[in-house]
Amino acid sequence: MKDNITIRRSTLCVIMLTAVLGGCASMDQYSCDLHETRMRGVKPQTTYQVVEPKPGQPVPRTLPSGSVAQATTYSMSFKPGFTKPCSTLMLNKDVVLLRSDDPDVVITEVREMYAEDGTLIIPASQVITEQVRKSGHYLATTPLPIPKTAPPGKYKVVSKLLFERRGDRRPPVQIARAEGFFYIIPLQ
């Protein structure tokens, strides 16, 4: 009789453990589907914030005469460097931008994401003129949603800053370029 009770309890424990583990898997799937729904149709936007110089810290040098825009520093990093599908990767940029006060100058950020084999996956551009109205040091962040279908591997992001004048027929001029890598690891 005691053996039957022990067998029943053991069986019940196994069933409950299986249900709990299955529930966790369902929660992961639900979380992934929720991420996909929330990110569907959303274009990642870069947000620039000016960094005020600390007392005693050198201020960015002035723009050379006749120049329209320059970027003396342009670097990027990823947080985290390894990520899974159904998550959002943060692309962080550090920029020291020198620009004229000319209201006809348009500054654009172009961002391209490449797969490990060099295939362009996502091209994107964003006019950032209103965010970088004056010369200075800026920190920028761009949330990059990683879809459920993203295959594991190494990915490269290339980011460029370009300027042009409104009404000018000349092509945009590149003033800075940075690139970085991140990795997508399997979901399971």
Secondary structure, DSSP 8 states (H G I E B T S, - for coil): -HHHHHHHHHHHHHHHHHHHHHHHHHHHHHHHHHHHHHHTT-----EEEEE---TTS-------TT--EEEEEEEEEEESSEE-SSEEEEEEEEEEEEE---TTEEEEEEEEEE-TTS-EEEEEEEE-TTT--SSEEEEEEEEEEE-TT--SEEEEEEEEEEEEETT--S--EEEEEEEEEEEE----
